[in-house]
Amino acid sequence: MCAGSAHAKVIADFTRDFNTDEPVVGWSFLWNPEGVELGDYSQYAALSEYRNSGKLVVDPLHNAGKSNPHPNGGWLKVSSGSVTPGDPVAHSTDGIDHYAILAYEIQPGEEGIASISNSQIAMSKAKAKAKAKAKANSIAKISIYVNRNVIGEDAITNIEPSRFDVPLGQVEAGDIIYIAIGPGEIRATGVNVQYQIVTE
């Protein structure tokens, strides 16, 4: 199935829908905090906006960055079209990767056979240029879930844009589609992300 199908309907669009002033129904933005493995979705924690900045972070009192004191999530943030995950295993205090998690709950009337469409994950040009000079290692990880079911997982290892269009199967109202963006092997690298969820 593709977005060009005559019967396909775009029910969610990360770039279009992200809005910290007027959150769009169905969306939530989360992370797996200390001691919470990816997939243990009942223990995910919600992100909060930092000072009307349009950025969602783990602690609304501290901006994401080097000076953020929060363990494992100091760099983590989500903004329009952009995601930076938390700390990788190599630096986390609990020995697990920390993900920024984009979640969409299927609303009544949106049921059908679903897929991810028109997707892309890519580094910014400046970061890609710097990365090209460094040793090769994974830039980021992506995991896709429908409820507890893993649909796909991959490590992003090149600096060129990658797609993650995948079929999701039949979805019903109340099902939740999770796109989890994790850190690379040695650091949390910000990436540009876009995708749509379509059903028919």
C-alpha positions, 0 to 999 in steps of 0.5 A, a space after each residue: 500500500 502507498 499514499 497514492 492509493 485511491 483509498 488511502 487516507 492520511 490519518 497522522 503526519 508528524 511534521 504537519 501535526 506537531 504543535 505544542 500550543 494546540 496538541 493534536 488529538 491522538 499524539 503523545 511524545 514520550 521517552 523511556 526513563 531510568 530503568 525502563 526498557 524500550 517496549 515497556 510502554 506502560 512505564 514511558 514518561 511524557 515529555 514537557 515543553 521547555 518555556 514556550 520554546 516549541 521543544 519538548 524535553 524530559 524536564 520543563 525546567 531545563 533546556 536540552 543540552 550539555 548543562 542539563 542535569 537530568 541523567 540519561 535524558 539531558 540531550 533528549 528533545 522533540 521539536 517540529 520535524 526534529 528528534 534528539 534521543 537520550 543517552 546510549 548504553 555507553 554513557 547511560 547510568 542504567 546500561 540501556 539506550 534511551 529513546 525519544 518516542 513518537 506515539 499516535 493512537 488510532 482514533 474512531 473512524 481511522 481503523 483499517 490496514 495501516 502503513 508508514 508512508 512518505 518517511 525519512 530520517 536524516 542528519 542535518 547537513 552540518 552534522 552530516 558533514 562532521 560525521 563524514 570525517 569521523 569513524 563509521 558507527 551507527 548514527 541512530 536507531 529506529 524501532 517501530 511498534 504497534 502496541 506491544 508488537 515489534 514491526 521493525 528495528 534498524 540501525 541508521 549507519 549512513 549519513 544519507 537520508 533513509 526511509 522507513 516505510 513499512 506495513 503495519 497491518 490492521 489497526 483498530 481504534 485505541 491501537 497505538 503506533 510508536 516510532 522510537 528514535 534511539 541514540 547511536 553507539 557513542 552519542 545521541 545525535 539529532 536527526 530530522 524525521 518525517 512520516 505519515 500514517 495512512 490507512 485504507 
